[in-house]
Amino acid sequence: MTTITNLPQERRLVTAIPGPKSTEALARRAEATSGGLGMAIPVIIERASDAILLDIDGNQIIDLGSGIGVTNVGNSASRVVDRVIEQVQAFTHTCFTVAPYMNYIEVCEILNRITPGKFKKKSLLVNSGAEAVENAIKIARYYTKRPAVVVFEHSYHGRTNLTMALTAKNMPYKDGFGPFAPEIYRVPMPYSFHWVGNKATISQDALAIVTGKIEKEIGAHNVAAILIEPIQGEGGFVVPPKGFLPGLSKFASEHGILFIADEVQTGFARTGHMFACEEEGVEPDMVITAKGIAGGLPLAAVTGRGEVMDSVHVSGLGGTYGGNPVACAAALGTLETIEAENLVERANKLGKILTDSLLGLQKKYPIIGEVRGRGLMQAIELVMPGTNEPNTAAMQKVVKYCQSQGVLVLTAGTYVNVIRFLPPIVITQELLLDAMSVLDDAFGSL
């Protein structure tokens, strides 16, 4: 339908970063927008396709962030663009709870089919990951008639009042914004790199600690839901040890607690599975998705057991823009792309290249304390050599160097010392290796 002139998938610098046009526009940004908004790279983007961002000065920047794990299928993917244009020309809004439309139903049908679990499922569409988390908690409390929610250290679930309460890190997400919603209980996360106990038995030991706290300090009969990211995102790409998620799910099932997987950052082929829970065969009672679901348009979902999702009274769920038809069209184009281009397999293939590159850097540079993650969701944690003491200064220098050379990387971590890699899954091998060579130079420059 459309003719898209894709950008050459190559890094190219024609000015310093930021260039003169971006510098001028950023002054306007500072004057016009809230000072509370952050900025990962000081440029203004004019166009983007696949894994390249073009700024207004003509610089082509390798995107290793995907808009924080959103453009899994690449920026302006053709199937997404075609679907969106077709939908915009048909209609842009009616509100699904006023006058329903087919592509909302079709997105839900696909989610019910592809999310983990062989049981009957139903879905709800909303606008953002935080809104989906809030609705999942709302539904869990309604279904179980219990108040308490268990979350984990290093977790991130959003920036609304309830989701700030669920999120672990104070700065910058929570500081000064309280008071927060009650009946949220935080338990330890088995973060292997910083675990002080026996790492050989970390999974069993962590399960014993977590379930013990739930039973003794909260009361399992008071818990509506256990909410966890299968791989923690903003917390630093912390990967739970093998056996922890299945053990947690089993405990929840035995005590009538709903097990909720926050797959906002891990979903849609990102980790080398369609959903990260599939790595260990975990079947959550509810799965929360957003980010990679719609190729860059705002959409999120809660998918869960049919009886759970049907438990809420009519009109107890909904919202004006939830499941907007244009965003649903983008989601259909995204899901088509993942299947047609076999992006699950591609995430595994490129993930191996990324892992090998990062492990090679770790051998060269002792400030890289750990390489972790799966597929194209990986991270390095920077430390003072020979310790696990955070090295924030080195992280900042590496990121700044990469930016200056036209490579966008994102940071993360409770200890502000993690560089994370979330490239579009359609990134070429050549572009990924070019970015890794810049990263190598960045560490060498230290």
N, C-alpha and C positions, 0 to 999 in steps of 0.2 A: 504493500500500500504506500509506504513512505520511502523517500530517498534520503538516507542518512549519510552524510559525508563524515566517515569516521576519522578521527585523528590518527596519524601514524603512531604506532605503539613504540615510541622511543623517547628517551629523556633528551631534552634540549634546553640549553640556557642561552638566552640572548641578552639578558641584563643580570645584574645582581638581584638577589632576592632579599627584600622586596625591591621591585623595579620602580621607576618614577611614577608611573600611572597608579600602581597599587599603593604607593606611599601617599599620594594625593587622595585616593579614595579612602584609605584607612583613616585619614584625618577627618573626613566626612563621617565615617563610621563612628569615630570617637565622639563626634559632636551630636550625632543623631540617635545612637542606640544606648541602651542601658550599660552602665559601667560594670554591672554584674555579669555580663556575658564574657566568657573566655574566648580564646582563639589559639588553635594549634599551630597554624603557619600564617605568617603575615603577608598574604597575597589576596587578591580578589579574582575569583574564578569567572571566566567568560564562557567556557565550554568544557565538556568532558565526554570521553567515550572509553568504554572498557576500563583500563587501569591507568589512563592518562588524564591529568587535569591541565587545562590550558588557562593561564592567567592573562590578565588584560595587557600585560607587557609582552606577551608572546612566548613566555616560558612554558615548556612542557614538563610537568612534574609527575613522577611515578607515585601513584596512590597506593600506599600500603596500609590504609585505614578504612577504605570503603565507606566513608561517612559514619564511622563507628559500626562496622559490620553490617551495613545496610545494602550496598550495591554488590551483593554476592554474584549476580549475573552480569556484572559490568554496568558502567554508567550508560544510560540511554540505549539499553539493549533493544534490538529491533522489534522483538515480539511485544515487549512492554510498550514501546512507543506506538506501535500499530494499534494495540488494544485500547490504549488511552485516547488516541485521536478518534477512533471509532465511537467510543463511549461519550466523549465530549460533544461530538456531533449529534448524538442521540438525546442525551439529557445529562445534567450534571448533579442533580439532587432531587429526591422526593422525600427522603427519610424512610428507612426500611420499616420502621414501626408505624408509618402513616400509609404509605403506598409501596409495597414490596417490589423487588425487581430480581431478575434471574441470576445475575452474576454474584450477588451476595450468597444465594443458595448454592451456587456452583462452587464457590470458594469453600464454604462449609462442608460440602460433600467431599471435596478433595482432602481437607484437613482431617475429617473423620476417618478417611481411608488410610492416610499416610502416617499419622501420628502413632506412636507405639501403643500396643494393646489390641487384643483380638475381640474385645467386648464391644457392645453397642456404644457409639459415641455421638455426641451432639456438640455444636459450636456456637459461640457468640463472637461477633466482630465489634471492635471498638477502634479507637484512634491511635493509641500509643501503648508502649510496654507498661508504663506505670498504670494506665487506666485498666489494662488487662489484669495486672497484678491485683489491683483494688477489687475488681469484679470477681476474681478467683477467690479471694479471701471472703468477700461478701457471700458468695455462693456456698463456700465451705462452712461458714458459720451458720448459714440458714439451714443447710442440709443436716449438719451434725447437732445443731442446737448447743454448741459449745463455744466459748469465747476465745480461748488461747490460741496463739500462733507461734510456732517455733521456727526461728531463723538462725543463721550462722555467722560466726566471726568472718570478716572480710567480704561479706555479701554486699551486693548492690541490687536494689529493686526499683529505684525511681526517685523522683524529686517532689511528689505530692506529699501531703501531710502523713497519710498512712504509710506510703512507701518510704518516706524518710525515716519513719520509725523502724521499718523493716531493714533499711540499709545500715551497714555497720559503721562506715567511715564518717567521722565528724566533719572534717575539713576537706573539700569545700561544700559538701552536700547538706550538712545539717546545722552547722555552726550558726547560732543566733536565731534559728527559725522555729524553735519549740514554743510551747510544749507540744509533744507528739501524742499520737493515738496510744491508748493503753492496751494491755494484755498481749504484748509482744515480748517474747522470751528468747534471748540469744544464747546459743550453746557453742562449744569449741568446734572449730573446723580442723580436720587433720591436714595441716599445711606442712608437707613433708620437709621442705627445706628449713623450716623454723621449728620443727617438732623436737622437743627436748627429751622425749622418751625413746624407747626402743623402736627404731624405724622398721625393723623386721616384722613387728607385730602392730604397726600403727593402725591398721584398719580395725582389728579386734579391740585394741585399747581405746580407740576413739569412739567406737560404737558403745563400749561399756560406759564410758564417761557420759556420752550424750544421752543414752537411754536411762542411765542412772539419774541424771539431772531431771529429765522429763518426769520420771516416776516419783522422785522424792521431793523435788522443788516446785513442780507445777501440778503434778497429778495427771497421768495419761488420760484419765476420763474427762479432763477439762480441755483437752487439746483438740481443736478443730482441724488443724492442718500443720504439716511439716513442709516448709517451703525452702527449696534449695536450687541453686544453679548447678547443673551437672559438671560444668567447668566454670569457675567463678570468673567474671569479666573484669569489672573495675577493680576488684580486689587483687588482681595481678595474675589472672589466668591460672589460678590454683586448681590443680587436677586432684580430685579425691583419690585415695589409694584404692586399688582393686578390692572389691568386696564391700566397700563402705556404703555405696548407694543401694545395692541389693539388700544389704542388712538393714538399712534404714527403712526401706520400702516394706520389708517383711515385718519389722517392728510396728510400723504404722498400721498395716493391715490387721495385725493381731490385736490392736487396741482401738479399732474403729476410727483411726485418724486418717484423714485424706493426705496422700502423698502428692505434692504439687511440684512439678519440674518447671523452673523458670528457664525456658529455652530461647529467651529473647535474643541473646547474642550467639548462642551455640547452634541455632536451628538452620534448616534449609541448606544442607550439604556442607556447611562450614567446617565441621570437624572430621569429615570423611565418612560420616553417616548422615542420613537426612536429618536425624536428631541425635544429639549426643548420648541420650539415655540408651540408645540401641547398642552401644559398645558392650554393655554388660547385660543386655536383655531386660532392663528395667521397664515396667509398664506402669507409668504414673496414673493416678486417678484423674489428674488434670494436667494438661500441658499448656503453658503460656508461651505465645509466640508474638513476634513483632519484627523490627529491623529488616531482616532479609526477606520478609514475606512479599513485598510489593515493589521491589526494584527502586525504592527511593520515595514512594508516596506513603503518606501516613496511614498505616493500617496495623492492627494487632488483633489477637484472637485468644480466646479461652476455649480449649477443647477438652471435654471430659466425659466421664461415664454418663450414659443417657439418663439414668435415674437421678444422678446428682444435678445435672444441668436442667432437668425438668422439675426439680423440687421447688423452685422459686415461683411464687404466684405471678400471674399474668400482669405485665407492665412493671414488674419488679426489676427488670433489666432493660437497658436501652440507652438511647442518647441521640441527640440531633444528627450528628455526623458519623456515628459509628457504622462502619461498613459502607462508607460513601461509594457510590457506583463507579466513580473514576478510579479510586484506589483499588476496588475489587477487580476492575478490568486490568490494572497493573499487576495485581497478584496472579491472575490467570496467565498473563504473559510471562511472569516470573516462573511460575510452576511449570509451564510448558518448556521454558528454556532449560531449567534444571534437568528435566527428563530428556529433552531432545539432544542436549549437549553432554549428557552423562556427567554432570558436574560433581556428583558424589565420588565417582572414580577419579575424576580430575583433581579433586581436593586431596585425595590420598596420594596421587602421583606427585603433584607439586609439593605436597606436604613433606614427602620424603626428601625432596631437593632442598626445601627450606630447613628441615631438621639437620641434614648433613652440613649445610652451609653454617648454621648457627653453632653446631658442635665443633666444626672446624675453627670457628672464631674463638670458641671457649678454650680450645687447646692453645691458641696463640696468646690470648689475653686473660690473665688470671682474675681480672675484675668481673668477668662473667661468672657468677656463682652457680647459676643453674639455667638450663634450657628446658622448657616444658611446653606442653600443649599437644594438640592433635590436629592433623590435617592442615588447613590454612588458618588456624587459630593457635598461634604460638607466641612465646615470650621469652625474654632473657631477663634475669634479675642481676643487677649490678651491685657489687659489694666491695668492701675493702679487701684486698687480696689476702687469702688464707683464712677469712672469717665469713660470717654471714651478716656482718654489720652493713647496713644500707649505705650505698654510695650515690646519693642524690646528685652531687656535683658532677660526677662523671656522666650520669644519665643526661643531665641538661646539656652538657657540652657535646655529647654524641648526637643528640637530637638536633641541636643548633647546626652542627656541621652537616648533617644529612639534609636539612632544609636548605642550607646554602648551596648544596650541590643538586637540588631538585628532586629530593626524595622525601616524601611526607611519611613520617612515622608517628605513632601515638604512644602516650605513656599510660601507666596504670600503677596500681599497687597501694596497699595500705601504708607501706613504708616509703612511697614516692621514689622508687628505684627500679621500676620495671619498664622495659620497652616492649610493646606488643605489636604483633604483625597480623593484620587482617586484610590482606590484599583481595581484590575481586578474584573469584575463583576462575574467571576467564583470563587472568593475566598470562602472558606468554612466558615460557621458560626463560627466554633471553632477557626479558624485562626484569623478571625476578632476580636473575643472577647479576644483572647490572646493578640493581638496588643493593644486593649483598656485597658487591665490590665497593660501593660507596660506604656501606656500613663498616667494612674492613678498614677503609681509609680513615673513617671517623675514629675508630679505636686507635689506629696507628697515630693519629694526630695528637692523641693525649700524651 
